[in-house]
Amino acid sequence: MNNIALPKIGLLSMYIELYDKTSPQKRIGIESFKTIMIIELKKRGLEVIASPICRVKSEFKAAVESFEKEGVDAIVTLHLAYSPSLESSDILSATRLPIIVLDTTPIYDFSSEQDVEQIFYNHGIHGVQDMCNLLIRNKKDFMLEAGHWKNSDVLERVASCARSVKLANNMRNARVGKVGDPFKGMGDFAVSVDILRNTIGIQTIAYNSEDDQLIKDEDNNDKIVQDEMKNDLIVFKSENLDEEIHRQATISGLRIRRWIGKEKLTAFTVNFLDVNRASAISSMPFLEASKAMARGIGYAGEGDVLTAALIGALASIYPETSFVEMFCPDWKNDSIFLSHMGEMNINLSAEKPVLSEMKFPYTDAFNAITVSGRYKEGSAVFVNLAPKADNKYILIVTKGKMLGVNNIDNMKDSVHGWFMPEKPIDEFLTQYSRAGGTHHSALVYGNVYKEIIRFGMLMGWSIIKI
């Protein structure tokens, strides 16, 4: 089971009542194109809630109210012909839902040889122009993508907009579990839970003694623990793993998993200095953090609620997302060594990840079970969300690639990988710290750069592109 959910759009098909009165037979072709658009948008990974074709204000009002009730992420408008803007603009301007304008028509070639009859079915662009003017005058922001639905990537671009909106919605509705207090003295990500709630919407759920007792009381089936351990030995490599240490780590991990389910968490963070044998979480849950990220649950170390929420939002749309830290610059090879104590999204390992016992000298907790592996090669985006002055935020987004290893890998017993940004690392690191980038970040594989930038814009954050 994973936390990945499709963006949900409300498709608002727009038309004019006059044409139904004067040319009712045209409705067959109009409805047909609407059906094609629904099918094509679904093919691009969207859940589509379609309204009946709307012509007059009462119909637009009913459609938008229905979208709001359905909890769509955004409204996508589709002009099937001209639609007078005053029938819809006030309603669209008043809704809290973002607007994505799909500016397309059925016919690709509208040159001199085209049948004059096709004018009727392909003149929606001036309806788009009418509506957008009113939205601007009403101070309603919107996104707009234009192109032929079949002979361009316009529907992909609309889907991309929808994913950005979904990211923003998931960020605003983040529920982050926090085990322990933030690491003392670590200030770059330090933002109070009240400020996070008031400025972004993040809800922080602190793990407490009541949670401790609840999940202890649920530990009444050792078969679940044994099955989890057996599955680990299939999914991961391991050698001479101490069974009792593995068992303690598994119990702690399953307790975290139940807590995530009980509280409907989208992410969690753990300060390893607050893990001890007196707690139900008696082993640092590196292993569960790695599994959780693979399921689309966010994670960040050291009590960092802000980055955990970010990774939870990203992972809910992009499965190939992981919590990372920049550890060491490789000046010679113009790359940056990424690592952390013992957790990574296990689906991103270049080879079968390895389970190992980690000595844990920090508290009296049981020794931990860590995951080690090298991040796979591929295009990736490095993403950092940093607090600014006056309770503002800045999103730093960098394109680059994760490198392979073609020689001896002395780092193989750790979480590791080398990220090469597009800019030389001396320039990258200079710009990064001048912008205030923190030492906790996200790594996202794939062609997601523009979507993540749009997500930051929808959140109202400052954007730095390095």
Beta strands, then each sheet from edge to edge (+ up, - down):
strand 1: 8-14
strand 2: 47-50
strand 3: 74-79
strand 4: 99-103
strand 5: 143-146
strand 6: 175-179
strand 7: 203-206
strand 8: 237-238
strand 9: 267-270
strand 10: 298-301
strand 11: 321-330
strand 12: 335-340
strand 13: 354-358
strand 14: 368-374
strand 15: 378-387
strand 16: 393-402
strand 17: 415-421
strand 18: 441-445
strand 19: 462-465
sheet 1: 2+ 1+ 3+ 4+ 5+
sheet 2: 7+ 6+ 9+ 10+
sheet 3: 8+ 13+ 14- 17- 12+ 11- 18+ 15- 16+ 19+
end
